[in-house]
Amino acid sequence: MISVRLCLALAATLALAGCASVPSTPPVASTTPGTAAVAPKLLLVSIDGLRADMLDRGITPNLSRIVDGGVRARWMTPSYPSLTFPNHYTLVTGLRPDHHGIIHNSMHADDLGTFRLSRPEAVTDARWWGGEPIWVGAEKAGVRTATWSWPGSEAAIQGIRPSQWRVYDGTVPLDERVDQVLGWISRSDAQAPRLVTLYMEQVDHAGHDNGPESPEYTAAVVAVDAAVGRLLDGLHARGLDQTTNVIVVSDHGMAGVPEGHTIAVEDMVDPSIAKDVSVGQSIGFAPRPGQQAAAEKILLGAHPHYDCWTRQTLPARWAYGRNPRVPPIVCQMHEGWNALSRASIAKRMPGNRGSHGYDNALPSMRAVFIARGPSFKQGQVLPGFDNVDVYPLLARLLGIPAAPNDGNAQTLLPALR
């Protein structure tokens, strides 16, 4: 682990300047007789909301091609909170959300205002994004990159964007996304990217709308698996499968939320006493001026469907609460329960649903990690590990210096040749 505790001043900018980085071991070049060494390319794919146990349902033959020809972790533990933006950014920085600053999908900072996924002016503002994502480190080292809408890649972090990048557009079909990624990774000119990322959200959406045991969730998994198959077939047809490392991850799992398992945040505490900063599963409250004691009296402690702490007293295993963007009071919903505004509840259609954002140690929150390629062993099964350990692996595979991070570079060495 490269400690960031002594390097990070947890100001709003979460600057990482001044910390020493540790060089990665360059990747082993792939060669054939009579040809020059070729540095392997790296393709990083995210399937948002894919729970680890879905690989064992017999419905993912193409993901199984990666497992059979490479390595698989039994599971990957997301960072707290087990939400999309915090964990996608952890995967590419190796930093806990408390350190990189994307502490929730929805948050507030006095100097920057409000961050929400639906606000492009916030998502593209580099001041929200601390740390050094893998594409920034790669570009600084002269390694070209291309990203299909990985969270964070739409902002010019440290003034740097990927050489090629796409703004998120959920209307773009999976096949079109795959074909663009194949076009990027097939390039052989001086500007050809060696790191390419791809993001797919369909499984997460189906899980939220219908629950993880629904036919709709299964159908979404099957559809995304077919897209992975198109990707693998495309690499093979272009002669790139032997020179490309492919890593497939998810950001978190998914738990079922039965109908009726939603409470109103207004019933947790009167809005005149505390304002809700974030809702869903990890709920943040900011007491109104002069209402700190009243808010704490009402909220702190155990409740039938949730538990609340001050940010200073959150469970240590979450490594969460030191960042000033974390609200003063955090309430964690129990698995299978949501908290939303009364207005949002009134608009919801009846039926079972799904959510994540629960305690990251729960089996339902476990994420996926599988990989294959010239740098990976075949048939290797790894024990569960924390997702901060992915970033040091990415830096090693690209042969670039790893920025300061919370990961353990030794964790995934057994997966490598």
TIMARPA-136721 format. One record per residue (C-alpha): x, z, y; residue number from 0. Coordinates in nm, 4 decimals. Each point is the difference from the previous one (the first is absolute). Layout:
// residues N
{u: X	w: Z	v: Y	num: NUM} $
...
// end
This chain:
// residues 417
{u: 0.0000	w: 0.0000	v: 0.0000	num: 0} $
{u: 0.1143	w: -0.0799	v: 0.3496	num: 1} $
{u: -0.1368	w: 0.2940	v: 0.1971	num: 2} $
{u: -0.1835	w: -0.0806	v: 0.3193	num: 3} $
{u: -0.0732	w: 0.3552	v: 0.1022	num: 4} $
{u: 0.3179	w: 0.0253	v: 0.2040	num: 5} $
{u: -0.0366	w: -0.3545	v: 0.1310	num: 6} $
{u: -0.3599	w: -0.0191	v: 0.1092	num: 7} $
{u: -0.1166	w: 0.1554	v: 0.3204	num: 8} $
{u: -0.3705	w: 0.0014	v: -0.0513	num: 9} $
{u: -0.0876	w: -0.1253	v: 0.3405	num: 10} $
{u: -0.2777	w: -0.2484	v: 0.0392	num: 11} $
{u: 0.2376	w: -0.2891	v: -0.0454	num: 12} $
{u: 0.1502	w: 0.1486	v: -0.3161	num: 13} $
{u: 0.3332	w: -0.1613	v: 0.0810	num: 14} $
{u: 0.2511	w: -0.0264	v: -0.2770	num: 15} $
{u: 0.3035	w: -0.0773	v: 0.2105	num: 16} $
{u: 0.3196	w: 0.1843	v: -0.0785	num: 17} $
{u: -0.0508	w: 0.0393	v: -0.3738	num: 18} $
{u: 0.2653	w: -0.1432	v: -0.2290	num: 19} $
{u: -0.1120	w: -0.2544	v: -0.2573	num: 20} $
{u: 0.1388	w: -0.0423	v: -0.3466	num: 21} $
{u: 0.0938	w: -0.3494	v: -0.1186	num: 22} $
{u: -0.1872	w: -0.1321	v: -0.3019	num: 23} $
{u: 0.1752	w: -0.1502	v: -0.2988	num: 24} $
{u: -0.0346	w: -0.3784	v: 0.0265	num: 25} $
{u: -0.2216	w: -0.1643	v: -0.2629	num: 26} $
{u: 0.1619	w: -0.1612	v: -0.2989	num: 27} $
{u: 0.0018	w: -0.3727	v: 0.0573	num: 28} $
{u: -0.1739	w: -0.2300	v: -0.2438	num: 29} $
{u: 0.2199	w: -0.2778	v: -0.1306	num: 30} $
{u: -0.0060	w: -0.2837	v: -0.2457	num: 31} $
{u: 0.3083	w: -0.1910	v: -0.1179	num: 32} $
{u: 0.1285	w: -0.2372	v: 0.2644	num: 33} $
{u: -0.2153	w: 0.1386	v: 0.2836	num: 34} $
{u: 0.0727	w: 0.2307	v: 0.2900	num: 35} $
{u: -0.1323	w: 0.3536	v: -0.0010	num: 36} $
{u: -0.3516	w: 0.0333	v: 0.1440	num: 37} $
{u: -0.1170	w: 0.3271	v: 0.1539	num: 38} $
{u: -0.3393	w: 0.0811	v: -0.1537	num: 39} $
{u: -0.3032	w: -0.0193	v: 0.2222	num: 40} $
{u: -0.2439	w: 0.2919	v: 0.0204	num: 41} $
{u: -0.3770	w: -0.0317	v: -0.0070	num: 42} $
{u: -0.1927	w: 0.3209	v: 0.0775	num: 43} $
{u: -0.3739	w: -0.0104	v: -0.0766	num: 44} $
{u: -0.2544	w: 0.2669	v: 0.0918	num: 45} $
{u: -0.3392	w: 0.0309	v: -0.1689	num: 46} $
{u: -0.1811	w: 0.2455	v: 0.2237	num: 47} $
{u: -0.1968	w: 0.2650	v: -0.1894	num: 48} $
{u: 0.1124	w: -0.0924	v: -0.3532	num: 49} $
{u: -0.0052	w: 0.3177	v: -0.2060	num: 50} $
{u: 0.2841	w: 0.0424	v: -0.2481	num: 51} $
{u: -0.2231	w: 0.0240	v: -0.3076	num: 52} $
{u: -0.1545	w: -0.3410	v: 0.0659	num: 53} $
{u: 0.3076	w: -0.1552	v: -0.1609	num: 54} $
{u: -0.1177	w: 0.1466	v: -0.3318	num: 55} $
{u: -0.3521	w: -0.1440	v: -0.0010	num: 56} $
{u: 0.0904	w: -0.3358	v: -0.1562	num: 57} $
{u: -0.1185	w: -0.1972	v: 0.3035	num: 58} $
{u: 0.3351	w: -0.0779	v: 0.1670	num: 59} $
{u: 0.1842	w: -0.2521	v: -0.2196	num: 60} $
{u: 0.2162	w: -0.1263	v: 0.2866	num: 61} $
{u: 0.1051	w: 0.3427	v: 0.1198	num: 62} $
{u: 0.0785	w: 0.0651	v: -0.3679	num: 63} $
{u: 0.2360	w: -0.3004	v: 0.0088	num: 64} $
{u: 0.2028	w: 0.1891	v: 0.2577	num: 65} $
{u: -0.0118	w: 0.3214	v: -0.2013	num: 66} $
{u: 0.0977	w: -0.1723	v: -0.3249	num: 67} $
{u: 0.2881	w: -0.1837	v: 0.1632	num: 68} $
{u: 0.1175	w: 0.2856	v: 0.2180	num: 69} $
{u: -0.0664	w: 0.3621	v: 0.0871	num: 70} $
{u: -0.2993	w: 0.2204	v: 0.0630	num: 71} $
{u: -0.0366	w: 0.3494	v: 0.1393	num: 72} $
{u: -0.2638	w: 0.2137	v: -0.1644	num: 73} $
{u: -0.1220	w: 0.0524	v: 0.3527	num: 74} $
{u: 0.1199	w: 0.0227	v: 0.3578	num: 75} $
{u: -0.1089	w: 0.2955	v: 0.2126	num: 76} $
{u: -0.1101	w: -0.0951	v: 0.3515	num: 77} $
{u: 0.1039	w: 0.2031	v: 0.3016	num: 78} $
{u: -0.2511	w: 0.2236	v: 0.1722	num: 79} $
{u: -0.2475	w: -0.1035	v: 0.1278	num: 80} $
{u: -0.0770	w: -0.2530	v: -0.2731	num: 81} $
{u: -0.1174	w: -0.2647	v: 0.2473	num: 82} $
{u: 0.0841	w: -0.3678	v: 0.0484	num: 83} $
{u: 0.2104	w: -0.0244	v: 0.3146	num: 84} $
{u: 0.2018	w: 0.3209	v: -0.0493	num: 85} $
{u: 0.0971	w: -0.0973	v: -0.3548	num: 86} $
{u: 0.0691	w: -0.3670	v: 0.0585	num: 87} $
{u: 0.2380	w: 0.1013	v: 0.2747	num: 88} $
{u: 0.1575	w: 0.2683	v: -0.2191	num: 89} $
{u: 0.0694	w: -0.2597	v: -0.2693	num: 90} $
{u: 0.2045	w: -0.2135	v: 0.2406	num: 91} $
{u: 0.1746	w: 0.2807	v: 0.1925	num: 92} $
{u: 0.0494	w: 0.2718	v: -0.2627	num: 93} $
{u: -0.1316	w: 0.2502	v: 0.2547	num: 94} $
{u: -0.2860	w: 0.2439	v: -0.0408	num: 95} $
{u: -0.2847	w: -0.0596	v: 0.2463	num: 96} $
{u: 0.1056	w: 0.3165	v: 0.1815	num: 97} $
{u: 0.3315	w: -0.1743	v: 0.0736	num: 98} $
{u: -0.1003	w: -0.3609	v: 0.0678	num: 99} $
{u: -0.2971	w: 0.0947	v: 0.2151	num: 100} $
{u: -0.2856	w: -0.1925	v: -0.1648	num: 101} $
{u: -0.1597	w: 0.3272	v: -0.1057	num: 102} $
{u: -0.3499	w: -0.1419	v: -0.0606	num: 103} $
{u: -0.1991	w: -0.3208	v: 0.0215	num: 104} $
{u: -0.1557	w: 0.1532	v: 0.3116	num: 105} $
{u: 0.1984	w: 0.2202	v: 0.2375	num: 106} $
{u: 0.0558	w: 0.0982	v: 0.3606	num: 107} $
{u: 0.3114	w: 0.0485	v: 0.2108	num: 108} $
{u: -0.0108	w: 0.1204	v: 0.3589	num: 109} $
{u: 0.2498	w: -0.2629	v: 0.1113	num: 110} $
{u: -0.1445	w: -0.2937	v: -0.1946	num: 111} $
{u: -0.3721	w: 0.0659	v: -0.0336	num: 112} $
{u: -0.1944	w: -0.0763	v: -0.3164	num: 113} $
{u: 0.1211	w: -0.1844	v: -0.3097	num: 114} $
{u: -0.2554	w: -0.1603	v: -0.2308	num: 115} $
{u: 0.0295	w: -0.2866	v: -0.2450	num: 116} $
{u: -0.2682	w: -0.1848	v: 0.1960	num: 117} $
{u: 0.2028	w: 0.0094	v: 0.3248	num: 118} $
{u: 0.2587	w: -0.2828	v: -0.0031	num: 119} $
{u: 0.1476	w: 0.1221	v: 0.3273	num: 120} $
{u: 0.0992	w: 0.3217	v: -0.1800	num: 121} $
{u: 0.1051	w: -0.1575	v: -0.3311	num: 122} $
{u: 0.2361	w: -0.2360	v: 0.1827	num: 123} $
{u: 0.1473	w: 0.2699	v: 0.2280	num: 124} $
{u: 0.3473	w: 0.0760	v: -0.1342	num: 125} $
{u: -0.0004	w: 0.3451	v: 0.1607	num: 126} $
{u: -0.2249	w: 0.1279	v: -0.2784	num: 127} $
{u: 0.2377	w: -0.1097	v: -0.2747	num: 128} $
{u: 0.3045	w: 0.2218	v: -0.0568	num: 129} $
{u: 0.2834	w: -0.0536	v: -0.2416	num: 130} $
{u: 0.1441	w: -0.3333	v: -0.1082	num: 131} $
{u: -0.2111	w: -0.2123	v: -0.2354	num: 132} $
{u: 0.1860	w: -0.2058	v: -0.2566	num: 133} $
{u: -0.0603	w: -0.3302	v: 0.1831	num: 134} $
{u: 0.1575	w: 0.1364	v: 0.3181	num: 135} $
{u: 0.3072	w: 0.1247	v: -0.1869	num: 136} $
{u: 0.0246	w: -0.3320	v: -0.1816	num: 137} $
{u: -0.0282	w: -0.2096	v: 0.3166	num: 138} $
{u: 0.2648	w: 0.2171	v: 0.1689	num: 139} $
{u: 0.2281	w: -0.0697	v: -0.2977	num: 140} $
{u: -0.0597	w: -0.3746	v: 0.0226	num: 141} $
{u: -0.2472	w: -0.0148	v: -0.2912	num: 142} $
{u: -0.3088	w: -0.2039	v: 0.0855	num: 143} $
{u: -0.3436	w: 0.1430	v: -0.0828	num: 144} $
{u: -0.3644	w: -0.1106	v: -0.0136	num: 145} $
{u: -0.3074	w: 0.2243	v: -0.0191	num: 146} $
{u: -0.3609	w: -0.0776	v: -0.0816	num: 147} $
{u: -0.1660	w: 0.2764	v: 0.1991	num: 148} $
{u: 0.1853	w: 0.3094	v: -0.1210	num: 149} $
{u: -0.1085	w: 0.2948	v: 0.2197	num: 150} $
{u: 0.2540	w: 0.0335	v: 0.2787	num: 151} $
{u: 0.1256	w: -0.3571	v: -0.0122	num: 152} $
{u: -0.2212	w: -0.1089	v: 0.2900	num: 153} $
{u: 0.1918	w: 0.2274	v: 0.2395	num: 154} $
{u: 0.3454	w: -0.0787	v: 0.1399	num: 155} $
{u: 0.1609	w: 0.3191	v: -0.1295	num: 156} $
{u: 0.3372	w: 0.0524	v: 0.1688	num: 157} $
{u: -0.0823	w: -0.3304	v: 0.1688	num: 158} $
{u: 0.0197	w: -0.1820	v: -0.3357	num: 159} $
{u: -0.2642	w: -0.1775	v: -0.2042	num: 160} $
{u: 0.0400	w: -0.1813	v: -0.3328	num: 161} $
{u: 0.1251	w: -0.3575	v: 0.0368	num: 162} $
{u: -0.3449	w: -0.1078	v: -0.1207	num: 163} $
{u: -0.3121	w: 0.2155	v: 0.0001	num: 164} $
{u: -0.3766	w: -0.0234	v: -0.0230	num: 165} $
{u: -0.2573	w: 0.2065	v: 0.1851	num: 166} $
{u: -0.2475	w: 0.1596	v: -0.2404	num: 167} $
{u: -0.3020	w: -0.2209	v: -0.0639	num: 168} $
{u: -0.2305	w: 0.1159	v: -0.2770	num: 169} $
{u: -0.1758	w: -0.3372	v: -0.0126	num: 170} $
{u: 0.3075	w: -0.1772	v: -0.1386	num: 171} $
{u: -0.0545	w: -0.0587	v: -0.3758	num: 172} $
{u: 0.2481	w: 0.1445	v: -0.2467	num: 173} $
{u: 0.1117	w: -0.3415	v: -0.1221	num: 174} $
{u: 0.0843	w: -0.1051	v: 0.3558	num: 175} $
{u: 0.2020	w: 0.3171	v: 0.0534	num: 176} $
{u: 0.1900	w: -0.0526	v: -0.3240	num: 177} $
{u: 0.0740	w: -0.3626	v: 0.0845	num: 178} $
{u: 0.1398	w: 0.0945	v: 0.3400	num: 179} $
{u: 0.2213	w: 0.2654	v: -0.1582	num: 180} $
{u: 0.1210	w: -0.2530	v: -0.2565	num: 181} $
{u: 0.0783	w: -0.2397	v: 0.2824	num: 182} $
{u: 0.2078	w: 0.2648	v: 0.1759	num: 183} $
{u: 0.1914	w: 0.1067	v: -0.3068	num: 184} $
{u: 0.0646	w: -0.3607	v: -0.1069	num: 185} $
{u: 0.1976	w: -0.0785	v: 0.3147	num: 186} $
{u: 0.3717	w: -0.0569	v: -0.0409	num: 187} $
{u: 0.1074	w: -0.0730	v: 0.3584	num: 188} $
{u: 0.1977	w: 0.2348	v: 0.2234	num: 189} $
{u: -0.3200	w: 0.1711	v: 0.1178	num: 190} $
{u: -0.1369	w: 0.0568	v: -0.3507	num: 191} $
{u: -0.1249	w: 0.3574	v: -0.0456	num: 192} $
{u: 0.1502	w: 0.2164	v: -0.2739	num: 193} $
{u: -0.2676	w: 0.2680	v: 0.0448	num: 194} $
{u: -0.3665	w: -0.1030	v: -0.0166	num: 195} $
{u: -0.3007	w: 0.2332	v: -0.0048	num: 196} $
{u: -0.3638	w: -0.0588	v: -0.0937	num: 197} $
{u: -0.3008	w: 0.2249	v: 0.0612	num: 198} $
{u: -0.3341	w: -0.0104	v: -0.1873	num: 199} $
{u: -0.2882	w: 0.2297	v: 0.0973	num: 200} $
{u: -0.2827	w: -0.1136	v: -0.2296	num: 201} $
{u: 0.0296	w: 0.2824	v: -0.2554	num: 202} $
{u: -0.0100	w: 0.2650	v: 0.2711	num: 203} $
{u: -0.3089	w: -0.1502	v: 0.1613	num: 204} $
{u: -0.1856	w: -0.0216	v: -0.3308	num: 205} $
{u: 0.0956	w: 0.3574	v: -0.0815	num: 206} $
{u: -0.1306	w: 0.1326	v: 0.3308	num: 207} $
{u: -0.3253	w: -0.1929	v: -0.0238	num: 208} $
{u: -0.0805	w: 0.0656	v: -0.3661	num: 209} $
{u: 0.2360	w: 0.2569	v: -0.1556	num: 210} $
{u: 0.2955	w: -0.0439	v: -0.2373	num: 211} $
{u: -0.2089	w: -0.0104	v: -0.3171	num: 212} $
{u: -0.2307	w: -0.2730	v: 0.1289	num: 213} $
{u: -0.0189	w: -0.3602	v: -0.1235	num: 214} $
{u: 0.0900	w: -0.1081	v: 0.3537	num: 215} $
{u: 0.3257	w: 0.1944	v: -0.0025	num: 216} $
{u: 0.0872	w: -0.1469	v: -0.3395	num: 217} $
{u: -0.0795	w: -0.3509	v: 0.1242	num: 218} $
{u: 0.2267	w: 0.0516	v: 0.3016	num: 219} $
{u: 0.2838	w: 0.1138	v: -0.2263	num: 220} $
{u: -0.0495	w: -0.3102	v: -0.2150	num: 221} $
{u: 0.0024	w: -0.2249	v: 0.3091	num: 222} $
{u: 0.3192	w: 0.1529	v: 0.1383	num: 223} $
{u: 0.1629	w: -0.0209	v: -0.3431	num: 224} $
{u: -0.0806	w: -0.3727	v: -0.0037	num: 225} $
{u: 0.1725	w: -0.0324	v: 0.3394	num: 226} $
{u: 0.3063	w: 0.1711	v: -0.1469	num: 227} $
{u: -0.0132	w: -0.2507	v: -0.2847	num: 228} $
{u: -0.0060	w: -0.2870	v: 0.2499	num: 229} $
{u: 0.3026	w: 0.1561	v: 0.1683	num: 230} $
{u: 0.1970	w: 0.0390	v: -0.3241	num: 231} $
{u: -0.0893	w: -0.3520	v: -0.1147	num: 232} $
{u: 0.1027	w: -0.1364	v: 0.3393	num: 233} $
{u: 0.3381	w: 0.1712	v: -0.0177	num: 234} $
{u: 0.0553	w: -0.1372	v: -0.3499	num: 235} $
{u: -0.1031	w: -0.3543	v: 0.0959	num: 236} $
{u: 0.2495	w: 0.0076	v: 0.2872	num: 237} $
{u: 0.2797	w: 0.1377	v: -0.2159	num: 238} $
{u: 0.0065	w: 0.3225	v: 0.1996	num: 239} $
{u: -0.1089	w: 0.2535	v: -0.2599	num: 240} $
{u: 0.3595	w: 0.0629	v: -0.1128	num: 241} $
{u: 0.1275	w: 0.0533	v: 0.3548	num: 242} $
{u: -0.2851	w: 0.2047	v: 0.1467	num: 243} $
{u: -0.0623	w: 0.3711	v: -0.0397	num: 244} $
{u: -0.3746	w: 0.0692	v: 0.0080	num: 245} $
{u: -0.1291	w: 0.3497	v: 0.0772	num: 246} $
{u: -0.3724	w: 0.0799	v: -0.0036	num: 247} $
{u: -0.1197	w: 0.3268	v: 0.1491	num: 248} $
{u: -0.3172	w: 0.1619	v: 0.1239	num: 249} $
{u: -0.0326	w: 0.2473	v: 0.2804	num: 250} $
{u: -0.2346	w: 0.2467	v: -0.1686	num: 251} $
{u: -0.2685	w: 0.0242	v: -0.2652	num: 252} $
{u: -0.3763	w: 0.0436	v: 0.0307	num: 253} $
{u: -0.2500	w: 0.2754	v: -0.0870	num: 254} $
{u: -0.3740	w: -0.0251	v: -0.0475	num: 255} $
{u: -0.2341	w: 0.1405	v: 0.2649	num: 256} $
{u: -0.3497	w: 0.0552	v: -0.1436	num: 257} $
{u: -0.3019	w: -0.0633	v: 0.2186	num: 258} $
{u: -0.0738	w: 0.3035	v: 0.2136	num: 259} $
{u: 0.3610	w: 0.1223	v: 0.0046	num: 260} $
{u: 0.0462	w: -0.0559	v: 0.3726	num: 261} $
{u: -0.0254	w: 0.2664	v: 0.2682	num: 262} $
{u: -0.0213	w: -0.0432	v: 0.3758	num: 263} $
{u: 0.3083	w: 0.1019	v: 0.1976	num: 264} $
{u: -0.2399	w: 0.1431	v: 0.2600	num: 265} $
{u: -0.1113	w: 0.2499	v: -0.2663	num: 266} $
{u: 0.3587	w: 0.1107	v: -0.0575	num: 267} $
{u: 0.0420	w: 0.1096	v: 0.3618	num: 268} $
{u: -0.2060	w: -0.0600	v: 0.3123	num: 269} $
{u: 0.1502	w: -0.2883	v: 0.2033	num: 270} $
{u: -0.0119	w: 0.2225	v: 0.3081	num: 271} $
{u: 0.2560	w: 0.2260	v: -0.1712	num: 272} $
{u: 0.2303	w: -0.2592	v: -0.1603	num: 273} $
{u: 0.0287	w: -0.3771	v: 0.0139	num: 274} $
{u: 0.0520	w: -0.1935	v: -0.3232	num: 275} $
{u: 0.3147	w: -0.2131	v: 0.0276	num: 276} $
{u: -0.0271	w: -0.1491	v: -0.3480	num: 277} $
{u: -0.2754	w: -0.0025	v: -0.2609	num: 278} $
{u: -0.0317	w: -0.0961	v: -0.3645	num: 279} $
{u: 0.1974	w: 0.2183	v: -0.2387	num: 280} $
{u: 0.2869	w: 0.1436	v: 0.2077	num: 281} $
{u: -0.1905	w: 0.1200	v: 0.3047	num: 282} $
{u: 0.1764	w: 0.0861	v: 0.3255	num: 283} $
{u: -0.1516	w: 0.2209	v: 0.2699	num: 284} $
{u: 0.1248	w: 0.0709	v: 0.3515	num: 285} $
{u: -0.1564	w: 0.3147	v: 0.1508	num: 286} $
{u: -0.1500	w: -0.0443	v: 0.3451	num: 287} $
{u: 0.1725	w: 0.1835	v: 0.2881	num: 288} $
{u: -0.0526	w: 0.3719	v: -0.0406	num: 289} $
{u: -0.1560	w: -0.0424	v: -0.3459	num: 290} $
{u: 0.3064	w: 0.0384	v: -0.2245	num: 291} $
{u: -0.1001	w: 0.3413	v: -0.1358	num: 292} $
{u: -0.3605	w: -0.1027	v: -0.0535	num: 293} $
{u: 0.0994	w: -0.3195	v: -0.1824	num: 294} $
{u: 0.2438	w: 0.1842	v: -0.2261	num: 295} $
{u: -0.2583	w: 0.2688	v: -0.0815	num: 296} $
{u: -0.2512	w: -0.2624	v: -0.1098	num: 297} $
{u: 0.2310	w: -0.2402	v: -0.1800	num: 298} $
{u: 0.3025	w: 0.1730	v: -0.1497	num: 299} $
{u: -0.0088	w: 0.0939	v: -0.3665	num: 300} $
{u: -0.1899	w: -0.1142	v: -0.3083	num: 301} $
{u: -0.3434	w: -0.1616	v: 0.0137	num: 302} $
{u: -0.2236	w: -0.1345	v: -0.2799	num: 303} $
{u: 0.1235	w: -0.3612	v: 0.0341	num: 304} $
{u: 0.3143	w: 0.0241	v: 0.2124	num: 305} $
{u: 0.2833	w: 0.2257	v: 0.1149	num: 306} $
{u: 0.1513	w: 0.0302	v: 0.3489	num: 307} $
{u: 0.3371	w: 0.1041	v: 0.1412	num: 308} $
{u: 0.1821	w: -0.0028	v: 0.3294	num: 309} $
{u: 0.2616	w: -0.2729	v: -0.0045	num: 310} $
{u: 0.2715	w: 0.2690	v: -0.0143	num: 311} $
{u: -0.1423	w: 0.1499	v: -0.3224	num: 312} $
{u: -0.0765	w: -0.3120	v: -0.2047	num: 313} $
{u: 0.1246	w: 0.0097	v: -0.3631	num: 314} $
{u: 0.3785	w: -0.0507	v: 0.0012	num: 315} $
{u: -0.0168	w: -0.2528	v: -0.2855	num: 316} $
{u: -0.1783	w: -0.2441	v: 0.2321	num: 317} $
{u: 0.3013	w: -0.0135	v: 0.2368	num: 318} $
{u: -0.2527	w: -0.0426	v: 0.2779	num: 319} $
{u: -0.0818	w: 0.1718	v: 0.3263	num: 320} $
{u: 0.3146	w: -0.0002	v: 0.2141	num: 321} $
{u: -0.0691	w: -0.3262	v: 0.1722	num: 322} $
{u: -0.1747	w: 0.0575	v: 0.3348	num: 323} $
{u: -0.2512	w: -0.2726	v: -0.0873	num: 324} $
{u: -0.1417	w: 0.2165	v: -0.2814	num: 325} $
{u: -0.3130	w: 0.1662	v: 0.1450	num: 326} $
{u: 0.0062	w: 0.3787	v: 0.0540	num: 327} $
{u: -0.2446	w: 0.0572	v: -0.2894	num: 328} $
{u: -0.0059	w: -0.2073	v: -0.3187	num: 329} $
{u: -0.2779	w: 0.0190	v: -0.2580	num: 330} $
{u: 0.0480	w: -0.1543	v: -0.3434	num: 331} $
{u: -0.3129	w: -0.1077	v: -0.1827	num: 332} $
{u: -0.0269	w: 0.0786	v: -0.3689	num: 333} $
{u: 0.0192	w: -0.2955	v: -0.2357	num: 334} $
{u: -0.3225	w: -0.1969	v: 0.0013	num: 335} $
{u: -0.1173	w: 0.1145	v: 0.3445	num: 336} $
{u: 0.0112	w: -0.1706	v: 0.3403	num: 337} $
{u: -0.0603	w: 0.1198	v: 0.3549	num: 338} $
{u: -0.1327	w: -0.2493	v: 0.2552	num: 339} $
{u: -0.1912	w: 0.0058	v: 0.3257	num: 340} $
{u: -0.3769	w: 0.0263	v: -0.0221	num: 341} $
{u: -0.0257	w: -0.3458	v: 0.1552	num: 342} $
{u: 0.2213	w: -0.1509	v: -0.2724	num: 343} $
{u: -0.1920	w: 0.1761	v: -0.2765	num: 344} $
{u: -0.3300	w: -0.1347	v: 0.1364	num: 345} $
{u: 0.1301	w: -0.3580	v: -0.0295	num: 346} $
{u: 0.1224	w: 0.0293	v: -0.3580	num: 347} $
{u: -0.1920	w: -0.1613	v: -0.2821	num: 348} $
{u: -0.0873	w: 0.2287	v: -0.2931	num: 349} $
{u: 0.2141	w: -0.0057	v: -0.3125	num: 350} $
{u: 0.3262	w: 0.1181	v: -0.1493	num: 351} $
{u: 0.3206	w: -0.0761	v: 0.1862	num: 352} $
{u: 0.3716	w: 0.0628	v: -0.0192	num: 353} $
{u: 0.2686	w: 0.1519	v: 0.2225	num: 354} $
{u: 0.3627	w: 0.0976	v: 0.0185	num: 355} $
{u: 0.1696	w: 0.2325	v: 0.2465	num: 356} $
{u: -0.0314	w: 0.2964	v: -0.2356	num: 357} $
{u: 0.2763	w: 0.2342	v: -0.1148	num: 358} $
{u: 0.2833	w: -0.2353	v: -0.0916	num: 359} $
{u: 0.0746	w: 0.1961	v: -0.3194	num: 360} $
{u: -0.3353	w: -0.0944	v: -0.1575	num: 361} $
{u: 0.0179	w: -0.2501	v: -0.2899	num: 362} $
{u: -0.2656	w: -0.2121	v: 0.1720	num: 363} $
{u: 0.2360	w: -0.0520	v: 0.2947	num: 364} $
{u: 0.2878	w: -0.1300	v: -0.2127	num: 365} $
{u: 0.1339	w: -0.3392	v: 0.1005	num: 366} $
{u: 0.1671	w: -0.2892	v: -0.1853	num: 367} $
{u: 0.3666	w: -0.0993	v: -0.0225	num: 368} $
{u: 0.1096	w: -0.2900	v: -0.2228	num: 369} $
{u: 0.2905	w: -0.2436	v: 0.0353	num: 370} $
{u: 0.1860	w: -0.2804	v: -0.1712	num: 371} $
{u: 0.2800	w: -0.2406	v: 0.0837	num: 372} $
{u: 0.3739	w: -0.0522	v: -0.0379	num: 373} $
{u: 0.0827	w: 0.3495	v: 0.1266	num: 374} $
{u: -0.2412	w: 0.1881	v: -0.2267	num: 375} $
{u: 0.0215	w: 0.1093	v: -0.3606	num: 376} $
{u: -0.2646	w: -0.1135	v: -0.2445	num: 377} $
{u: -0.2428	w: 0.2368	v: -0.1714	num: 378} $
{u: 0.0949	w: 0.3046	v: 0.2071	num: 379} $
{u: -0.2648	w: 0.2680	v: 0.0614	num: 380} $
{u: 0.0760	w: 0.2450	v: 0.2796	num: 381} $
{u: -0.1518	w: 0.3419	v: 0.0599	num: 382} $
{u: -0.2208	w: 0.0520	v: 0.3029	num: 383} $
{u: 0.1835	w: 0.0143	v: 0.3322	num: 384} $
{u: -0.0675	w: 0.0330	v: 0.3742	num: 385} $
{u: -0.0531	w: -0.3156	v: 0.2016	num: 386} $
{u: 0.2750	w: 0.0906	v: 0.2508	num: 387} $
{u: 0.2442	w: -0.1078	v: -0.2734	num: 388} $
{u: -0.1023	w: -0.3668	v: 0.0211	num: 389} $
{u: 0.1760	w: -0.0684	v: 0.3309	num: 390} $
{u: 0.3537	w: 0.0850	v: -0.1218	num: 391} $
{u: -0.0604	w: -0.2410	v: -0.2890	num: 392} $
{u: -0.1061	w: -0.2785	v: 0.2374	num: 393} $
{u: 0.3124	w: 0.0486	v: 0.2125	num: 394} $
{u: 0.2195	w: -0.0041	v: -0.3105	num: 395} $
{u: -0.1578	w: -0.3200	v: -0.1315	num: 396} $
{u: 0.0572	w: -0.1724	v: 0.3344	num: 397} $
{u: 0.3525	w: 0.1394	v: 0.0327	num: 398} $
{u: -0.0618	w: 0.1433	v: 0.3478	num: 399} $
{u: 0.0715	w: 0.3467	v: 0.1413	num: 400} $
{u: -0.2830	w: 0.2455	v: -0.0599	num: 401} $
{u: -0.1327	w: 0.1607	v: 0.3178	num: 402} $
{u: -0.0495	w: 0.3795	v: -0.0003	num: 403} $
{u: -0.2839	w: 0.0781	v: -0.2393	num: 404} $
{u: -0.1629	w: 0.2690	v: -0.2128	num: 405} $
{u: 0.0472	w: -0.1837	v: -0.3292	num: 406} $
{u: 0.2335	w: 0.0611	v: -0.2912	num: 407} $
{u: 0.2122	w: -0.3064	v: -0.0703	num: 408} $
{u: 0.0694	w: 0.1225	v: -0.3536	num: 409} $
{u: -0.3625	w: 0.0063	v: -0.1160	num: 410} $
{u: -0.0371	w: -0.3703	v: -0.0805	num: 411} $
{u: 0.3553	w: -0.0757	v: -0.1125	num: 412} $
{u: -0.1053	w: 0.0220	v: -0.3686	num: 413} $
{u: -0.2224	w: -0.3050	v: 0.0642	num: 414} $
{u: 0.2949	w: -0.2184	v: 0.0972	num: 415} $
{u: 0.2354	w: -0.2005	v: -0.2167	num: 416} $
// end
